[in-house]
Amino acid sequence: MKKIILALILGFSSLLSAQNTVTGTVTDPQNQPLPGVSVYAPELHKGTTTDANGKYEFTNLPNGSFRVAFTFVGFTTQNKTISKLLKENTLDITLSESVFEMDEVVVSTPFNKLQSQNVMKVEHESIKTLQQKGTSTLIEGLATIPGVSQISTGTSIGKPVIRGLSGNRVLVYSQGVRIENQQFGDEHGLGLNDAGIESVEVIKGPASLLYGSDALGGVLYFNPEKFADENTFKANFSQKYFTNTEGSNSSIGLKTSTDNWKFLARGSFNTHSDYKIADGDRVTNSRYNETDFKTGIGYSNSSFSSVLRYNYNKLDLGIPEDGIAEQSSSKNTMFPRQGIFNHLLSLNNVIFFENSKLDVDLGYIANDRSEFEDSNDASLRMKLNTFNYNAKYHFPKMGKIETILGVQGMHQTNTNFGEEFLIPDATTNDFGVFGTANYEWNNSVLQAGLRFDNRNITSEEHGITGEEGYFQALDRSFDSFNASLGYKTKLAEPLTLRLNVATGFRAPNLAELTSNGVHEGTNRYEIGNPNLKTEQNVQTDLNLEYKNSHFEFFVNGFYNHVNNYIYTSPTGDVIDDNDVFAYIQDNAQLYGGEAGLHFHPHPLDWLHFETSFETVTGKKDNKDYLPLIPANNWNNTIRTEFKIKDWFQEGFATLNVSSTFKQDNVSGFETASKGYTLVNLGFGGTVKLGKTAFDVNLNGNNLFDKEYIAHLSRLKTDGIPNIGRNIVLGVNFNL
């Protein structure tokens, strides 16, 4: 059956003949062959695995340079480049042993170095690692990364916060395309499902040089699931159960590849009842349902690589408005609720020349968002259609200098179909051009870049002058120049220093420019300011890392100055029993950082201790605190690794203690938050019974059923606690 599927989907590949080839052997320090090593060429989306003799082979490769990564658990990842391919090439690799996490190729930065080689400090986490922590949503998993938090509404809606900046100040990328889903709204979540996502990269700081407007605070870059290794067929099924919400998460996927063609598809369904707080009561209408489908097809030969991906996501979200009211374990949402349909289509093309290449990403997103107050007739419905393009030309390498020149742009339209208007019908056009260079010598790297952007926003007049819901016509243009400079060096063999200075910008969004009414979920009347200026920031980052075979330590510090920071401030007026807030601007500063260590004592090879601390403070020029700044957090984990004979492999057990401190540094309309400590347990591994093998994970989160209210919870003003004890059982079968 597998052979038939391969033939039907990928039969054309037999018509193509191989040209350049790379072969080799991967060995350990004792010169013994290593079977099962993952060998992956990211630009071609091609992968293979070493055989029993440690051998691998790639065929039909393009001219010019060829970059490949070698990854194996327990060994240091190596990223190798053949500067000019011949007809036949040999690349033998010796991997050195490492007890720490595997190094990964960073895709979110332009030169695709290994994380350890990158000038910028970029956090990289596999989705599998985040899932092993037992979180029920993707954003909950992200919030376990130092420097990342979430603004949440129950368990269904979460918005990322990077070092105190959120909303349109954090840019999200998936499938190489910037996500546009009305993320300015308080009740608008990320709109992504973790099924079919391989890993996430977090840039904690301004990345406008690479991504333009809205990357002022940082970037979340989601890497999609890799295709199968060449000439293989794989299928898997996973199932998770959540005791607190009586929830279920099911996912099934298949993928196959030949030398040239690649195909994958994955479907998922996620359903949850109202979540329970510590005393056993449920938070009424915090239930939600999610359907997700991802598919992709790719083709590569000696001249180019092309990958087309599609993601459909449907969300049915209840909005908890009455707190602890009707108690039910039903998964059918009540009113008010949201219905969201999201379509994401992406096309990545890499064209290879003799000594250079052109990388082009095209994306289209259709976001259809409806809000239902008391009937199935949408009171508010917005359709946001966005077309993105991103082209980068990698010049031939000149000595030790690599150079990239790129253009990016976006065309976006927002159209209203409901009775209520949250923002007016509008059109947004972006255009940006940038250049960046990387110079590497000895143990040091210098990277610099410059960029210019223009954003034009036009909107239509709507409503009656002087009444709620009136929007005046708008035609604004915003320009910005941005630059970055980064330096990395080894102060000693185990000690690395990174220093980065970068600017970023964010043009004001439609809500900030045009609002005139009660913003859903905020219970306040908001008035926009059509004269707002562009936010512009300068951030300095310092990173120190020390690593030897049994000890790893890092410390990150940052200072971020933001000119014309946009926020809402009470005017003292009241309209229809709602306090009136207006959008104004002031300069602001944010500063803080993260520190942590990972200790692996010798000779206890099965034991790991990890600890990290994160802090951020945000103030306006008048010394008042900024709103929505996360509380300080201290996170500690003890992890053991083991196996039980031949039937239980790659076993692990974890004890995690996460202490969040009180938050007294609040803005004028916020209230202080108490500190709390949560205890979490995890257990898992691979079970082998004959020829059957499956992964199992068991997690106990908030094990002691602690009642607490997170500072960034939107239910905090109503005194509604966060989720209580939650036991999560997950299994994954490779079919």
SVG drawing of the C-alpha trace seen along z (x, -y; Angstrom):
<svg xmlns="http://www.w3.org/2000/svg" viewBox="-30 -65 71 74">
<polyline fill="none" stroke="black" stroke-width="0.4" points="0.0,0.0 2.8,-2.4 4.5,-1.7 1.2,-2.5 0.8,-5.8 4.4,-6.7 3.8,-6.0 0.6,-7.9 1.8,-11.1 5.4,-11.2 5.7,-9.3 7.1,-12.1 10.4,-11.9 11.6,-8.9 11.8,-11.2 14.6,-13.3 18.2,-12.3 20.6,-13.2 23.4,-15.6 25.6,-16.7 25.8,-14.2 27.1,-14.3 27.9,-11.2 29.7,-10.5 30.0,-8.7 29.1,-10.0 31.2,-8.6 31.6,-9.1 34.9,-10.3 36.0,-6.6 35.6,-6.4 32.6,-4.1 29.8,-4.6 26.6,-6.3 23.4,-5.0 20.2,-7.1 21.8,-10.5 19.4,-13.1 21.1,-14.8 19.1,-17.7 19.5,-20.3 17.2,-23.2 17.3,-25.1 16.1,-22.1 13.8,-20.7 15.6,-17.4 16.5,-15.0 17.8,-11.6 19.1,-9.3 22.4,-7.5 22.2,-3.7 23.6,-1.0 27.1,-1.8 26.7,-5.5 26.5,-6.3 24.2,-8.9 23.7,-10.2 22.1,-13.2 21.6,-13.3 20.4,-15.8 21.8,-18.8 22.2,-22.4 25.4,-24.0 27.0,-26.5 27.2,-26.0 25.5,-23.3 24.7,-23.5 23.7,-20.5 23.1,-20.0 23.9,-16.8 21.8,-16.2 21.8,-13.3 20.6,-13.0 23.6,-13.1 26.0,-14.7 26.8,-18.3 25.0,-19.4 27.2,-20.3 26.3,-22.7 28.6,-22.1 28.9,-24.0 30.5,-22.8 31.4,-26.1 31.3,-24.8 29.7,-21.4 31.4,-19.1 29.8,-16.3 30.7,-13.9 31.4,-15.2 32.4,-13.4 31.7,-14.9 32.6,-12.7 31.7,-14.0 32.8,-13.1 30.2,-14.2 31.4,-15.0 29.4,-14.0 27.2,-16.5 24.9,-16.2 23.1,-19.4 20.3,-20.3 20.8,-19.8 21.9,-22.8 19.6,-23.9 19.8,-25.9 18.2,-29.3 15.8,-30.1 14.4,-33.4 17.7,-35.3 19.1,-35.9 22.2,-33.7 20.8,-30.5 23.6,-29.8 23.4,-27.3 22.0,-28.9 25.5,-28.7 27.0,-30.6 24.4,-33.3 25.2,-36.9 21.7,-37.5 20.6,-35.4 17.6,-33.5 15.7,-31.1 14.8,-27.8 12.3,-25.3 10.9,-22.2 7.1,-21.8 7.7,-18.3 9.6,-19.7 6.8,-22.3 4.1,-19.6 6.0,-17.4 5.2,-20.2 1.6,-19.3 0.2,-22.7 -3.1,-22.6 -2.4,-25.4 0.5,-26.6 0.7,-29.9 0.8,-28.3 3.8,-26.3 5.5,-29.5 5.0,-31.2 7.4,-28.7 10.3,-30.2 12.3,-32.8 11.3,-36.3 8.0,-35.2 4.6,-35.5 1.0,-35.6 -2.1,-37.9 -4.8,-35.3 -8.6,-35.0 -9.1,-31.7 -7.5,-28.8 -8.8,-29.6 -7.3,-33.0 -3.7,-33.9 -1.6,-36.7 2.3,-36.6 4.3,-39.0 8.0,-39.4 9.9,-41.3 6.8,-43.4 5.7,-44.2 2.6,-42.7 -0.2,-43.1 1.0,-44.6 4.5,-45.1 5.2,-41.4 5.2,-39.9 4.3,-36.2 5.5,-34.2 4.2,-30.8 5.2,-29.0 7.5,-31.9 4.5,-34.4 3.6,-37.1 0.4,-36.3 -2.3,-38.9 -5.5,-38.1 -6.7,-41.4 -4.2,-40.8 -4.8,-44.3 -8.0,-43.2 -8.1,-42.1 -10.2,-39.0 -8.1,-38.0 -5.7,-35.1 -2.8,-33.7 -4.9,-31.6 -2.3,-28.8 -2.5,-25.1 0.7,-23.3 0.0,-20.3 2.1,-20.3 4.6,-22.8 8.2,-21.6 9.7,-24.3 9.6,-27.9 12.3,-30.6 12.0,-33.7 13.8,-36.9 13.6,-39.0 14.2,-42.5 13.6,-44.8 13.7,-42.9 12.4,-45.6 15.5,-45.3 14.4,-41.8 10.6,-42.1 9.5,-45.7 6.7,-47.3 5.3,-45.5 8.6,-43.7 9.5,-46.4 9.2,-44.1 10.3,-40.8 9.3,-37.9 7.8,-34.5 8.9,-32.4 7.2,-29.0 8.9,-26.4 6.5,-24.0 6.8,-20.3 9.6,-18.8 8.9,-16.5 9.7,-12.8 13.3,-11.6 13.9,-10.8 12.2,-7.7 10.2,-7.0 6.6,-7.0 5.5,-7.9 2.2,-8.2 1.4,-8.9 -1.5,-9.4 -1.5,-11.3 -4.1,-11.7 -4.1,-13.8 -6.6,-13.9 -7.0,-16.8 -8.7,-16.1 -9.5,-19.7 -11.4,-20.6 -12.4,-17.0 -10.6,-18.0 -9.3,-16.0 -6.7,-16.8 -6.5,-14.4 -4.1,-14.6 -3.3,-12.3 -0.7,-12.9 1.1,-11.3 4.1,-12.3 6.2,-10.9 9.2,-11.9 11.3,-10.8 14.5,-12.4 12.6,-15.3 9.0,-15.3 7.6,-15.8 4.1,-15.7 2.5,-15.9 -0.9,-16.3 -2.1,-16.6 -5.6,-17.0 -6.3,-17.9 -9.3,-18.5 -9.2,-20.1 -12.2,-20.4 -12.5,-21.5 -15.2,-22.2 -15.1,-25.1 -12.0,-25.0 -12.1,-24.4 -10.5,-26.6 -9.0,-25.3 -12.2,-24.9 -13.8,-22.7 -16.1,-25.4 -16.0,-25.9 -15.6,-29.3 -18.7,-29.5 -18.3,-29.6 -14.6,-29.3 -15.0,-26.2 -13.8,-26.1 -13.4,-23.9 -10.7,-24.0 -10.3,-22.2 -7.0,-22.5 -5.7,-21.1 -2.2,-21.5 -0.8,-20.2 2.2,-20.8 3.8,-19.7 7.4,-20.4 9.7,-19.8 13.4,-20.4 16.0,-19.7 19.5,-20.9 18.2,-24.4 15.5,-25.3 13.4,-24.3 9.7,-25.1 7.3,-24.4 3.6,-25.1 1.8,-24.9 -1.8,-25.5 -3.2,-25.8 -7.0,-25.9 -7.9,-26.8 -11.5,-27.0 -12.1,-28.3 -15.4,-28.3 -14.6,-30.2 -16.8,-30.9 -16.2,-34.3 -16.5,-34.0 -18.6,-37.0 -20.5,-35.8 -17.6,-34.3 -18.7,-31.4 -22.3,-30.8 -24.0,-27.9 -22.0,-24.7 -21.6,-22.4 -19.1,-20.1 -20.7,-20.7 -18.4,-21.6 -21.0,-23.6 -20.2,-27.3 -22.8,-29.7 -23.3,-33.4 -21.3,-35.5 -18.9,-33.6 -16.5,-34.0 -16.3,-32.2 -13.0,-32.4 -12.0,-31.0 -8.4,-31.4 -6.8,-30.3 -3.0,-30.6 -1.4,-29.8 2.4,-30.1 4.8,-29.5 8.6,-29.4 10.9,-29.3 14.7,-29.2 16.4,-29.6 20.1,-28.6 22.7,-30.3 26.4,-29.4 27.5,-31.1 24.4,-32.9 20.7,-32.3 17.3,-34.1 14.9,-33.3 11.2,-34.3 8.3,-33.9 4.7,-34.7 1.8,-34.4 -1.9,-35.0 -4.0,-35.0 -7.8,-35.2 -9.1,-35.9 -12.9,-35.9 -13.8,-36.8 -17.3,-37.0 -18.7,-37.8 -22.1,-36.7 -23.7,-38.4 -27.1,-36.7 -28.0,-35.0 -26.4,-33.3 -26.6,-36.5 -23.1,-38.1 -23.2,-41.5 -19.6,-42.1 -17.9,-40.5 -14.6,-41.5 -12.8,-40.0 -9.1,-40.7 -7.3,-39.7 -3.5,-40.0 -1.0,-39.4 2.7,-39.3 5.9,-39.1 9.5,-38.7 12.4,-38.4 16.1,-38.1 19.1,-37.8 22.2,-36.2 25.2,-37.6 28.3,-35.4 30.5,-35.2 33.4,-37.6 36.1,-36.2 34.7,-36.1 31.8,-38.5 28.2,-37.3 25.7,-39.9 21.9,-39.9 19.7,-42.5 15.9,-42.1 12.5,-43.7 9.3,-43.0 5.8,-44.2 2.2,-43.7 -1.2,-44.6 -4.1,-44.3 -7.8,-45.1 -10.2,-45.1 -14.0,-44.9 -16.9,-44.9 -20.1,-42.9 -21.8,-43.1 -24.0,-45.8 -21.2,-46.9 -17.9,-48.3 -14.8,-47.8 -12.6,-49.5 -13.5,-51.0 -13.1,-49.5 -9.5,-50.2 -6.5,-49.4 -2.9,-49.1 0.2,-48.9 3.7,-48.2 7.0,-48.4 10.5,-47.9 14.0,-47.5 17.0,-46.3 20.5,-45.1 22.6,-43.2 26.1,-41.7 27.9,-39.2 31.7,-39.2 33.4,-36.3 37.0,-36.0 38.8,-33.7 36.4,-33.4 34.5,-36.6 31.5,-37.6 30.2,-41.1 26.8,-41.7 25.2,-45.0 22.2,-46.1 20.1,-49.1 16.5,-49.3 13.8,-51.7 10.0,-51.2 6.9,-53.0 3.4,-52.1 0.3,-53.8 -3.1,-53.4 -6.4,-54.7 -9.9,-54.1 -13.4,-55.0 -15.8,-57.3 -18.6,-55.5 -21.5,-56.5 -22.9,-59.8 -20.6,-62.6 -20.6,-63.0 -22.2,-59.6 -20.7,-56.3 -19.4,-54.2 -18.5,-57.2 -15.1,-56.9 -13.7,-59.7 -11.9,-59.0 -8.1,-58.5 -5.1,-58.8 -1.8,-58.5 1.7,-57.6 4.5,-56.5 8.2,-56.2 11.1,-54.8 14.8,-54.1 16.2,-51.3 19.6,-49.8 21.2,-47.0 24.8,-46.1 25.8,-42.9 29.0,-41.4 29.8,-37.9 33.1,-36.6 34.6,-33.9 36.3,-35.5 37.6,-32.0 36.9,-28.6 33.8,-28.0 32.7,-31.7 30.8,-33.5 29.9,-37.2 27.1,-38.8 26.4,-42.5 23.6,-43.8 22.2,-47.3 19.1,-47.6 16.3,-50.0 12.7,-49.1 9.4,-50.8 5.7,-50.3 3.1,-52.3 -0.1,-52.9 -2.8,-50.4 -6.4,-51.2 -7.9,-50.8 -5.4,-53.3 -6.1,-55.8 -9.8,-55.5 -11.6,-53.9 -14.9,-55.5 -16.9,-53.2 -16.9,-50.5 -14.1,-48.1 -15.4,-44.5 -14.0,-42.9 -12.5,-46.1 -15.8,-47.7 -14.5,-51.1 -15.2,-53.6 -12.1,-54.1 -11.4,-57.2 -8.7,-56.9 -6.2,-59.6 -5.7,-60.1 -2.6,-62.2 -0.5,-59.5 3.1,-59.2 5.2,-56.1 6.6,-54.3 10.4,-54.1 12.8,-52.3 16.5,-51.5 17.4,-48.4 20.8,-47.2 21.2,-43.5 24.1,-41.9 24.4,-38.1 27.1,-36.0 27.2,-32.2 29.5,-29.7 29.4,-26.0 31.5,-23.0 30.7,-19.3 28.8,-19.4 27.8,-23.0 26.0,-25.7 25.3,-29.3 23.7,-32.3 22.8,-35.8 20.9,-38.3 20.4,-42.0 18.6,-44.5 17.6,-48.2 14.8,-49.3 13.9,-53.0 10.7,-53.6 9.8,-57.0 6.1,-57.8 4.9,-54.7 1.1,-54.5 -1.3,-53.7 -4.8,-54.5 -5.4,-56.9 -8.7,-57.8 -10.1,-61.2 -12.4,-61.5 -15.5,-61.4 -18.3,-58.7 -20.4,-57.6 -23.3,-55.2 -21.8,-54.1 -18.4,-53.4 -15.3,-55.3 -13.8,-57.1 -10.2,-56.3 -8.2,-58.1 -5.1,-57.0 -2.1,-59.2 1.7,-58.9 4.7,-59.2 8.3,-58.0 9.0,-54.8 11.8,-52.6 11.8,-48.9 14.8,-47.0 15.6,-43.7 16.7,-40.3 17.0,-36.6 19.6,-34.4 19.9,-30.7 22.0,-27.6 21.9,-23.9 24.0,-21.5 24.7,-18.0 26.9,-16.5 29.5,-13.8 29.2,-10.8 25.4,-11.1 24.7,-11.1 21.0,-10.6 20.5,-13.8 19.9,-17.4 19.1,-20.5 17.9,-23.7 17.0,-27.0 16.2,-30.4 15.0,-33.8 13.4,-36.6 12.5,-40.2 11.3,-43.2 10.4,-46.8 8.5,-49.3 8.1,-53.0 6.9,-56.1 9.0,-59.3 6.8,-60.6 8.0,-57.6 4.5,-56.0 4.6,-52.2 3.5,-50.8 0.5,-48.4 0.6,-44.7 4.2,-44.1 4.6,-40.5 5.7,-39.7 9.2,-38.3 9.5,-34.6 11.9,-32.0 11.7,-28.5 13.4,-25.4 13.4,-21.9 15.0,-18.6 15.0,-16.1 16.1,-12.5 16.7,-10.3 16.5,-6.5 15.6,-3.4 14.0,-0.1 15.6,2.8 14.5,2.8 10.8,2.1 11.1,-1.5 13.5,-3.8 14.3,-7.6 12.5,-7.8 12.4,-11.0 10.9,-12.3 10.7,-15.9 9.9,-18.0 9.2,-21.6 8.7,-24.4 7.7,-27.8 7.5,-30.8 5.9,-34.0 6.5,-37.0 4.0,-39.7 3.6,-42.5 3.2,-45.9 4.6,-48.0 1.3,-48.7 -0.2,-51.4 -2.9,-53.8 -5.9,-51.6 -4.3,-48.2 -4.4,-46.5 -1.4,-44.7 -1.1,-40.9 -0.1,-38.4 2.8,-36.0 2.3,-32.2 4.2,-29.0 3.1,-26.1 4.4,-22.5 4.4,-20.4 5.4,-16.8 6.2,-15.0 6.9,-11.5 7.3,-9.9 9.3,-7.9 9.0,-5.4 7.3,-2.0 8.4,0.9 6.3,4.0 7.6,6.3 7.3,4.4 5.0,1.8 6.4,-1.4 4.7,-4.5 5.5,-7.6 3.7,-8.3 3.6,-11.5 1.9,-12.0 1.9,-15.5 0.5,-16.9 0.2,-20.7 -0.5,-22.8 -0.3,-19.5 -1.4,-20.9 -4.4,-22.7 -3.2,-26.2 -5.7,-29.0 -4.0,-32.0 -4.7,-34.8 -2.0,-35.7 -1.2,-39.4 -1.8,-39.3 -5.1,-37.4 -8.0,-39.4 -10.3,-37.7 -8.3,-39.3 -10.6,-42.3 -13.5,-40.0 -11.5,-38.1 -11.6,-34.8 -8.7,-32.5 -6.6,-30.7 -6.9,-26.9 -6.6,-24.5 -5.0,-21.0 -4.8,-19.5 -3.6,-15.9 -2.6,-15.4 -2.1,-12.0 -0.7,-11.9 0.2,-9.0 1.8,-9.1 1.8,-6.1 4.0,-6.0 1.9,-3.9"/>
</svg>
